[in-house]
């Protein structure tokens, strides 16, 4: 059965992936799968003349453990400090942090069930035991359906508010890197790899569809490069 591809349909499908914020590597994966399907299943020789999504060549901004500590310690507001600590300690996107509900956190197992995360997929991630007491106190006398980081005016914090909390803490800490809230997630991934965690487990914790997206962090944490001494004496 021979059938030629509908280029406009394929293009719109890939654009929807892009609108949802999926990584270029993931969009490329879908495009290659479509090409394979038409070539092998429909036996079509028609050219699907769509350009691959450009993959980012930039390395992520990663904060060191001491820089993370400085940023967290510069925050006086207890709820704000927990927001930044948990976002780093669990590798959360800003949207995931503000949408987090009490029922999503398992204090005993130190896990978080993220629902309808990026790409409308659920995933499980971890969080550090050191924030367990603070979380337990926040949860006291509150409904399981409440947001963990509720706004004082009701509902949840906005993404901009969460980003501003990080920006203020970064400035106050005097850490000079051009970091953003998302750098907490980059740092989470890099530090796990430095601790010897297998890249596929890191991929699962981050919720990356494509292993290549996770492998970008191996360039940041390459131990072989860090062992090389500059020739300048």
DRENKEVEX-61685 format. One record per residue: residue number from 1; residue in one letter; chain; y, z, x of N, C-alpha, C in turn. Coordinates in nm, 2 decimals, decimal comma. Example, Ala and Ser with C-alpha at 12.3 -4.5 7.8 and 13.67 -1.06 7.14 Angstrom:
BEGIN
1	a	A	-0,57	0,78	1,32	-0,45	0,78	1,23	-0,33	0,78	1,32
2	s	A	-0,22	0,71	1,28	-0,11	0,71	1,37	0,00	0,79	1,29
This chain:
BEGIN
1	x	A	-0,12	0,00	0,09	0,00	0,00	0,00	0,12	0,00	0,09
2	x	A	0,20	-0,11	0,08	0,32	-0,12	0,16	0,44	-0,09	0,08
3	x	A	0,53	-0,01	0,14	0,65	0,03	0,07	0,76	0,05	0,17
4	x	A	0,88	-0,01	0,15	0,99	0,00	0,24	1,07	0,13	0,21
5	x	A	1,13	0,19	0,31	1,21	0,31	0,28	1,34	0,29	0,21
6	x	A	1,38	0,38	0,13	1,51	0,38	0,07	1,61	0,46	0,16
7	x	A	1,68	0,38	0,24	1,77	0,44	0,34	1,87	0,54	0,29
8	x	A	1,93	0,50	0,17	2,03	0,59	0,11	1,97	0,72	0,07
9	x	A	1,85	0,72	0,02	1,78	0,84	-0,03	1,75	0,93	0,09
10	x	A	1,70	0,87	0,20	1,67	0,94	0,32	1,80	1,00	0,38
11	x	A	1,91	0,92	0,38	2,03	0,97	0,44	2,09	1,09	0,36
12	x	A	2,08	1,08	0,22	2,13	1,20	0,14	2,04	1,32	0,16
13	x	A	1,91	1,30	0,18	1,82	1,41	0,20	1,86	1,48	0,33
14	x	A	1,88	1,41	0,44	1,92	1,47	0,57	2,06	1,53	0,56
15	x	A	2,15	1,47	0,49	2,28	1,53	0,47	2,28	1,67	0,40
16	x	A	2,19	1,68	0,30	2,17	1,81	0,23	2,12	1,91	0,33
17	x	A	2,03	1,87	0,42	1,98	1,97	0,53	2,10	2,01	0,61
18	x	A	2,19	1,92	0,65	2,30	1,95	0,73	2,40	2,04	0,66
19	x	A	2,42	2,02	0,53	2,51	2,10	0,44	2,46	2,24	0,43
20	x	A	2,33	2,26	0,44	2,27	2,39	0,43	2,28	2,47	0,57
21	x	A	2,33	2,40	0,67	2,35	2,46	0,80	2,23	2,45	0,89
22	x	A	2,13	2,37	0,86	2,01	2,36	0,94	2,05	2,30	1,08
23	x	A	1,98	2,34	1,18	2,00	2,30	1,31	1,97	2,15	1,33
24	x	A	2,05	2,09	1,43	2,02	1,95	1,46	1,88	1,92	1,49
25	x	A	1,81	2,01	1,56	1,67	1,99	1,60	1,58	1,99	1,48
26	x	A	1,62	2,07	1,38	1,54	2,07	1,25	1,56	1,94	1,18
27	x	A	1,68	1,89	1,17	1,71	1,77	1,10	1,63	1,65	1,17
28	x	A	1,63	1,65	1,30	1,56	1,55	1,37	1,41	1,55	1,34
29	x	A	1,36	1,67	1,33	1,22	1,69	1,29	1,19	1,62	1,16
30	x	A	1,27	1,65	1,06	1,25	1,58	0,93	1,26	1,43	0,94
31	x	A	1,36	1,38	1,01	1,38	1,24	1,03	1,25	1,17	1,09
32	x	A	1,20	1,24	1,20	1,08	1,18	1,26	0,96	1,19	1,17
33	x	A	0,95	1,29	1,09	0,84	1,30	0,99	0,85	1,19	0,89
34	x	A	0,97	1,16	0,84	0,99	1,05	0,74	0,95	0,92	0,80
35	x	A	0,99	0,89	0,93	0,96	0,77	1,00	0,81	0,75	1,01
36	x	A	0,74	0,86	1,05	0,60	0,86	1,07	0,53	0,83	0,93
37	x	A	0,58	0,89	0,83	0,52	0,88	0,69	0,52	0,73	0,65
38	x	A	0,64	0,67	0,66	0,65	0,53	0,62	0,57	0,43	0,71
39	x	A	0,57	0,46	0,84	0,50	0,38	0,93	0,34	0,39	0,91
40	x	A	0,29	0,51	0,90	0,15	0,53	0,89	0,09	0,53	0,75
41	x	A	0,16	0,58	0,66	0,11	0,59	0,52	0,14	0,46	0,44
42	x	A	0,27	0,42	0,44	0,31	0,31	0,36	0,30	0,18	0,45
43	x	A	0,26	0,19	0,57	0,24	0,07	0,66	0,36	-0,02	0,66
44	x	A	0,48	0,04	0,66	0,61	-0,03	0,66	0,66	-0,05	0,81
45	x	A	0,70	-0,18	0,83	0,76	-0,21	0,96	0,91	-0,21	0,96
46	x	A	0,97	-0,17	0,84	1,11	-0,16	0,82	1,17	-0,06	0,92
47	x	A	1,29	-0,09	0,97	1,36	0,00	1,07	1,44	0,10	0,99
48	x	A	1,42	0,22	1,01	1,51	0,33	0,95	1,62	0,35	1,05
49	x	A	1,73	0,28	1,03	1,84	0,28	1,13	1,93	0,39	1,12
50	x	A	1,88	0,51	1,11	1,97	0,63	1,11	1,97	0,70	1,24
51	x	A	2,09	0,74	1,28	2,10	0,80	1,42	2,05	0,95	1,41
52	x	A	1,99	0,99	1,52	1,95	1,13	1,53	2,07	1,22	1,52
53	x	A	2,06	1,34	1,46	2,16	1,44	1,47	2,18	1,48	1,61
54	x	A	2,30	1,50	1,66	2,33	1,54	1,80	2,29	1,68	1,82
55	x	A	2,21	1,70	1,92	2,17	1,84	1,96	2,28	1,90	2,05
56	x	A	2,30	2,03	2,03	2,41	2,10	2,10	2,36	2,12	2,25
57	x	A	2,45	2,09	2,34	2,43	2,10	2,48	2,49	2,24	2,53
58	x	A	2,56	2,30	2,44	2,63	2,43	2,48	2,53	2,54	2,48
59	x	A	2,54	2,63	2,58	2,46	2,75	2,59	2,53	2,86	2,50
60	x	A	2,45	2,94	2,43	2,51	3,04	2,35	2,58	3,15	2,43
61	x	A	2,68	3,21	2,37	2,75	3,33	2,44	2,66	3,45	2,42
62	x	A	2,61	3,51	2,53	2,53	3,62	2,52	2,59	3,74	2,58
63	x	A	2,59	3,85	2,51	2,65	3,98	2,57	2,54	4,06	2,64
64	x	A	2,57	4,12	2,74	2,47	4,21	2,82	2,45	4,33	2,73
65	x	A	2,35	4,41	2,77	2,32	4,53	2,70	2,44	4,63	2,71
66	x	A	2,50	4,64	2,83	2,61	4,73	2,85	2,73	4,69	2,77
67	x	A	2,75	4,56	2,76	2,86	4,51	2,68	2,84	4,54	2,53
68	x	A	2,72	4,52	2,48	2,68	4,56	2,34	2,72	4,71	2,32
69	x	A	2,68	4,79	2,42	2,70	4,93	2,41	2,85	4,96	2,40
70	x	A	2,93	4,90	2,48	3,07	4,92	2,48	3,13	4,88	2,35
71	x	A	3,09	4,77	2,29	3,14	4,72	2,16	3,11	4,82	2,05
72	x	A	2,98	4,87	2,05	2,94	4,96	1,95	3,01	5,09	1,96
73	x	A	3,02	5,14	2,08	3,09	5,27	2,11	3,24	5,27	2,08
74	x	A	3,30	5,15	2,07	3,44	5,14	2,05	3,48	5,16	1,90
75	x	A	3,37	5,15	1,82	3,39	5,16	1,67	3,38	5,31	1,62
76	x	A	3,49	5,35	1,55	3,49	5,49	1,51	3,43	5,50	1,37
77	x	A	3,46	5,40	1,28	3,40	5,40	1,15	3,25	5,40	1,15
78	x	A	3,19	5,49	1,08	3,04	5,51	1,09	2,97	5,39	1,03
79	x	A	3,02	5,34	0,91	2,95	5,23	0,85	2,97	5,10	0,93
80	x	A	3,09	5,08	0,98	3,11	4,96	1,07	3,03	4,96	1,19
81	x	A	3,01	5,08	1,25	2,93	5,09	1,37	2,78	5,06	1,34
82	x	A	2,74	5,10	1,22	2,60	5,07	1,18	2,58	4,92	1,15
83	x	A	2,68	4,86	1,09	2,68	4,72	1,07	2,66	4,64	1,19
84	x	A	2,73	4,67	1,30	2,72	4,60	1,42	2,59	4,63	1,49
85	x	A	2,55	4,76	1,49	2,43	4,80	1,56	2,31	4,74	1,49
86	x	A	2,30	4,73	1,36	2,19	4,68	1,29	2,18	4,52	1,31
87	x	A	2,30	4,46	1,31	2,31	4,31	1,32	2,25	4,27	1,46
88	x	A	2,29	4,35	1,56	2,23	4,32	1,69	2,08	4,36	1,70
89	x	A	2,05	4,48	1,65	1,92	4,53	1,67	1,81	4,46	1,58
90	x	A	1,86	4,38	1,48	1,76	4,30	1,40	1,78	4,15	1,41
91	x	A	1,89	4,11	1,48	1,91	3,97	1,50	1,96	3,90	1,37
92	x	A	2,05	3,97	1,30	2,10	3,92	1,17	2,21	3,82	1,19
93	x	A	2,21	3,72	1,10	2,33	3,64	1,08	2,43	3,72	1,00
94	x	A	2,56	3,69	1,00	2,66	3,77	0,93	2,63	3,76	0,78
95	x	A	2,59	3,65	0,73	2,56	3,63	0,58	2,44	3,72	0,55
96	x	A	2,34	3,74	0,64	2,23	3,82	0,61	2,26	3,97	0,61
97	x	A	2,35	4,01	0,70	2,40	4,15	0,71	2,47	4,19	0,58
98	x	A	2,56	4,11	0,53	2,64	4,15	0,42	2,56	4,15	0,29
99	x	A	2,45	4,06	0,29	2,37	4,05	0,16	2,25	4,15	0,16
100	x	A	2,24	4,23	0,27	2,13	4,32	0,28	2,13	4,43	0,17
101	x	A	2,02	4,45	0,11	2,01	4,55	0,01	1,92	4,66	0,05
102	x	A	1,94	4,78	0,00	1,86	4,90	0,04	1,71	4,87	0,02
103	x	A	1,67	4,80	-0,08	1,53	4,78	-0,11	1,46	4,68	-0,01
104	x	A	1,55	4,61	0,07	1,50	4,52	0,17	1,45	4,59	0,30
105	x	A	1,49	4,71	0,32	1,46	4,78	0,44	1,35	4,89	0,43
106	x	A	1,25	4,88	0,52	1,14	4,97	0,52	1,16	5,07	0,64
107	x	A	1,21	5,18	0,60	1,24	5,28	0,71	1,12	5,33	0,79
108	x	A	1,01	5,33	0,72	0,89	5,39	0,79	0,83	5,28	0,89
109	x	A	0,83	5,16	0,85	0,77	5,05	0,93	0,88	4,99	1,03
110	x	A	1,01	5,03	1,01	1,12	4,97	1,09	1,12	4,82	1,08
111	x	A	1,11	4,77	0,95	1,12	4,63	0,93	1,22	4,60	0,82
112	x	A	1,27	4,48	0,82	1,36	4,43	0,71	1,31	4,30	0,66
113	x	A	1,30	4,29	0,52	1,25	4,17	0,45	1,38	4,10	0,41
114	x	A	1,41	3,99	0,48	1,52	3,91	0,45	1,48	3,80	0,35
115	x	A	1,55	3,80	0,23	1,51	3,71	0,12	1,62	3,60	0,11
116	x	A	1,56	3,48	0,09	1,65	3,36	0,07	1,75	3,35	0,19
117	x	A	1,69	3,36	0,31	1,77	3,35	0,43	1,80	3,20	0,45
118	x	A	1,85	3,16	0,56	1,89	3,02	0,59	1,77	2,93	0,56
119	x	A	1,80	2,82	0,49	1,69	2,73	0,45	1,61	2,78	0,33
120	x	A	1,67	2,88	0,26	1,60	2,94	0,14	1,46	3,00	0,17
121	x	A	1,44	3,05	0,29	1,31	3,10	0,33	1,32	3,25	0,36
122	x	A	1,22	3,32	0,32	1,21	3,46	0,35	1,15	3,48	0,49
123	x	A	1,19	3,60	0,55	1,13	3,63	0,68	1,14	3,78	0,70
124	x	A	1,05	3,83	0,79	1,05	3,97	0,83	1,11	3,99	0,97
125	x	A	1,20	4,08	0,99	1,25	4,11	1,12	1,24	4,26	1,15
126	x	A	1,27	4,30	1,26	1,26	4,44	1,31	1,39	4,51	1,32
127	x	A	1,40	4,64	1,33	1,52	4,71	1,36	1,49	4,83	1,45
128	x	A	1,59	4,88	1,52	1,56	4,99	1,61	1,55	5,13	1,54
129	x	A	1,46	5,22	1,59	1,45	5,35	1,53	1,58	5,43	1,54
130	x	A	1,66	5,40	1,64	1,78	5,48	1,66	1,88	5,48	1,55
131	x	A	1,87	5,37	1,46	1,96	5,37	1,34	1,89	5,42	1,22
132	x	A	1,77	5,47	1,23	1,70	5,51	1,11	1,76	5,63	1,04
133	x	A	1,81	5,73	1,11	1,87	5,84	1,05	2,00	5,80	0,98
134	x	A	2,08	5,72	1,04	2,21	5,67	0,97	2,18	5,60	0,85
135	x	A	2,07	5,51	0,85	2,03	5,44	0,73	1,99	5,53	0,62
136	x	A	1,90	5,63	0,66	1,85	5,72	0,56	1,96	5,80	0,49
137	x	A	2,07	5,83	0,56	2,18	5,91	0,50	2,26	5,82	0,41
138	x	A	2,27	5,69	0,45	2,35	5,59	0,37	2,27	5,57	0,23
139	x	A	2,14	5,57	0,24	2,06	5,54	0,13	2,05	5,66	0,03
140	x	A	2,08	5,78	0,07	2,07	5,90	-0,01	2,16	5,88	-0,14
141	x	A	2,10	5,91	-0,25	2,16	5,91	-0,38	2,22	5,78	-0,42
142	x	A	2,16	5,67	-0,36	2,21	5,54	-0,40	2,09	5,46	-0,46
143	x	A	2,13	5,36	-0,54	2,02	5,28	-0,60	1,96	5,18	-0,50
144	x	A	1,83	5,15	-0,52	1,77	5,05	-0,43	1,83	4,91	-0,43
145	x	A	1,89	4,88	-0,54	1,95	4,74	-0,55	2,09	4,74	-0,50
146	x	A	2,14	4,85	-0,45	2,28	4,85	-0,39	2,28	4,78	-0,26
147	x	A	2,39	4,72	-0,22	2,41	4,66	-0,09	2,42	4,77	0,01
148	x	A	2,36	4,75	0,13	2,36	4,85	0,24	2,50	4,87	0,28
149	x	A	2,58	4,76	0,30	2,71	4,77	0,35	2,81	4,73	0,23
150	x	A	2,81	4,82	0,14	2,90	4,80	0,02	3,04	4,81	0,05
151	x	A	3,12	4,73	-0,02	3,27	4,74	0,00	3,32	4,86	-0,08
152	x	A	3,43	4,91	-0,03	3,49	5,03	-0,09	3,54	4,99	-0,23
153	x	A	3,57	4,86	-0,25	3,62	4,81	-0,38	3,50	4,77	-0,47
154	x	A	3,38	4,80	-0,43	3,26	4,76	-0,51	3,20	4,63	-0,46
155	x	A	3,07	4,60	-0,48	3,01	4,48	-0,43	2,98	4,49	-0,28
156	x	A	2,98	4,37	-0,22	2,94	4,37	-0,08	3,07	4,33	0,01
157	x	A	3,05	4,36	0,14	3,16	4,31	0,23	3,16	4,16	0,23
158	x	A	3,28	4,10	0,26	3,28	3,96	0,28	3,25	3,92	0,42
159	x	A	3,21	3,80	0,44	3,17	3,76	0,58	3,29	3,77	0,67
160	x	A	3,41	3,74	0,62	3,53	3,75	0,70	3,56	3,90	0,75
161	x	A	3,54	3,99	0,65	3,55	4,13	0,69	3,46	4,18	0,80
162	x	A	3,33	4,14	0,79	3,23	4,17	0,89	3,27	4,11	1,02
163	x	A	3,32	3,98	1,02	3,36	3,92	1,14	3,48	3,99	1,21
164	x	A	3,57	4,03	1,12	3,69	4,10	1,17	3,66	4,24	1,23
165	x	A	3,56	4,30	1,17	3,51	4,43	1,23	3,46	4,41	1,37
166	x	A	3,39	4,30	1,39	3,34	4,27	1,53	3,45	4,23	1,62
167	x	A	3,54	4,15	1,57	3,65	4,10	1,66	3,74	4,22	1,70
168	x	A	3,76	4,31	1,61	3,84	4,43	1,65	3,77	4,52	1,75
169	x	A	3,64	4,53	1,74	3,56	4,61	1,83	3,55	4,54	1,97
170	x	A	3,54	4,41	1,97	3,54	4,34	2,09	3,67	4,36	2,17
171	x	A	3,78	4,35	2,10	3,91	4,36	2,16	3,93	4,50	2,22
172	x	A	3,89	4,60	2,14	3,90	4,74	2,18	3,81	4,78	2,29
173	x	A	3,69	4,71	2,30	3,60	4,74	2,41	3,64	4,68	2,54
174	x	A	3,74	4,59	2,54	3,79	4,51	2,65	3,68	4,43	2,72
175	x	A	3,58	4,39	2,64	3,48	4,29	2,69	3,54	4,16	2,68
176	x	A	3,55	4,08	2,79	3,63	3,96	2,80	3,56	3,83	2,76
177	x	A	3,44	3,84	2,72	3,36	3,72	2,68	3,42	3,66	2,55
178	x	A	3,41	3,53	2,53	3,45	3,47	2,41	3,34	3,48	2,30
179	x	A	3,31	3,60	2,26	3,20	3,62	2,17	3,25	3,63	2,03
180	x	A	3,15	3,60	1,94	3,17	3,61	1,79	3,06	3,70	1,73
181	x	A	3,07	3,73	1,60	2,96	3,81	1,54	2,83	3,75	1,57
182	x	A	2,82	3,61	1,57	2,69	3,55	1,59	2,63	3,57	1,73
183	x	A	2,72	3,61	1,82	2,67	3,65	1,96	2,58	3,76	1,96
184	x	A	2,59	3,85	1,86	2,50	3,96	1,85	2,35	3,91	1,83
185	x	A	2,34	3,81	1,75	2,21	3,74	1,72	2,16	3,67	1,85
186	x	A	2,25	3,60	1,92	2,21	3,54	2,04	2,16	3,64	2,14
187	x	A	2,23	3,76	2,15	2,20	3,86	2,24	2,06	3,92	2,21
188	x	A	2,04	3,95	2,08	1,91	4,00	2,04	1,79	3,91	2,09
189	x	A	1,81	3,78	2,07	1,70	3,68	2,11	1,68	3,68	2,26
190	x	A	1,79	3,68	2,33	1,79	3,67	2,48	1,73	3,80	2,54
191	x	A	1,77	3,92	2,48	1,72	4,04	2,54	1,57	4,06	2,51
192	x	A	1,52	4,01	2,39	1,38	4,01	2,36	1,30	3,93	2,47
193	x	A	1,35	3,81	2,49	1,28	3,73	2,59	1,28	3,79	2,73
194	x	A	1,39	3,86	2,77	1,40	3,93	2,89	1,30	4,04	2,90
195	x	A	1,27	4,10	2,78	1,17	4,21	2,78	1,03	4,16	2,78
196	x	A	1,01	4,02	2,78	0,88	3,97	2,79	0,81	3,93	2,66
197	x	A	0,89	3,93	2,55	0,84	3,90	2,42	0,82	3,75	2,42
198	x	A	0,70	3,70	2,37	0,67	3,56	2,36	0,77	3,49	2,27
199	x	A	0,81	3,37	2,32	0,91	3,29	2,25	0,87	3,26	2,10
200	x	A	0,74	3,25	2,07	0,70	3,22	1,93	0,72	3,34	1,84
201	x	A	0,71	3,46	1,90	0,74	3,58	1,82	0,89	3,59	1,79
202	x	A	0,97	3,55	1,89	1,12	3,55	1,88	1,16	3,45	1,78
203	x	A	1,09	3,33	1,78	1,12	3,23	1,68	1,10	3,28	1,54
204	x	A	0,99	3,36	1,52	0,95	3,41	1,39	1,06	3,51	1,34
205	x	A	1,10	3,60	1,44	1,20	3,70	1,40	1,33	3,64	1,37
206	x	A	1,37	3,53	1,43	1,50	3,47	1,41	1,49	3,38	1,29
207	x	A	1,37	3,33	1,25	1,36	3,24	1,13	1,39	3,10	1,17
208	x	A	1,37	3,06	1,29	1,39	2,92	1,33	1,27	2,84	1,29
209	x	A	1,30	2,72	1,23	1,19	2,63	1,19	1,14	2,56	1,32
210	x	A	1,22	2,53	1,41	1,19	2,45	1,53	1,19	2,54	1,65
211	x	A	1,08	2,54	1,72	1,07	2,62	1,85	1,17	2,58	1,95
212	x	A	1,22	2,45	1,95	1,32	2,41	2,04	1,45	2,49	2,03
213	x	A	1,48	2,52	1,91	1,61	2,60	1,88	1,60	2,74	1,95
214	x	A	1,48	2,80	1,95	1,46	2,93	2,01	1,45	2,91	2,16
215	x	A	1,39	2,80	2,21	1,38	2,78	2,35	1,51	2,77	2,43
216	x	A	1,62	2,74	2,35	1,75	2,73	2,41	1,78	2,86	2,49
217	x	A	1,74	2,98	2,43	1,76	3,11	2,49	1,69	3,13	2,63
218	x	A	1,59	3,05	2,65	1,52	3,06	2,78	1,61	3,01	2,89
219	x	A	1,70	2,92	2,86	1,79	2,87	2,96	1,89	2,98	3,00
220	x	A	1,93	3,07	2,91	2,02	3,17	2,93	1,96	3,28	3,02
221	x	A	1,83	3,31	2,99	1,76	3,42	3,05	1,66	3,38	3,16
222	x	A	1,69	3,26	3,22	1,60	3,21	3,32	1,59	3,30	3,45
223	x	A	1,49	3,38	3,47	1,48	3,48	3,58	1,48	3,41	3,72
224	x	A	1,43	3,29	3,72	1,42	3,22	3,85	1,56	3,19	3,91
225	x	A	1,65	3,15	3,82	1,79	3,11	3,86	1,86	3,24	3,90
226	x	A	1,83	3,35	3,83	1,90	3,48	3,86	1,86	3,53	4,00
227	x	A	1,74	3,49	4,05	1,69	3,54	4,18	1,75	3,46	4,30
228	x	A	1,81	3,34	4,26	1,86	3,26	4,37	1,99	3,31	4,42
229	x	A	2,00	3,32	4,55	2,13	3,37	4,61	2,22	3,25	4,65
230	x	A	2,35	3,27	4,62	2,44	3,17	4,66	2,44	3,15	4,81
231	x	A	2,46	3,03	4,87	2,47	3,01	5,01	2,59	3,07	5,08
232	x	A	2,69	3,10	5,00	2,81	3,16	5,06	2,78	3,30	5,11
233	x	A	2,80	3,33	5,24	2,77	3,46	5,29	2,90	3,53	5,32
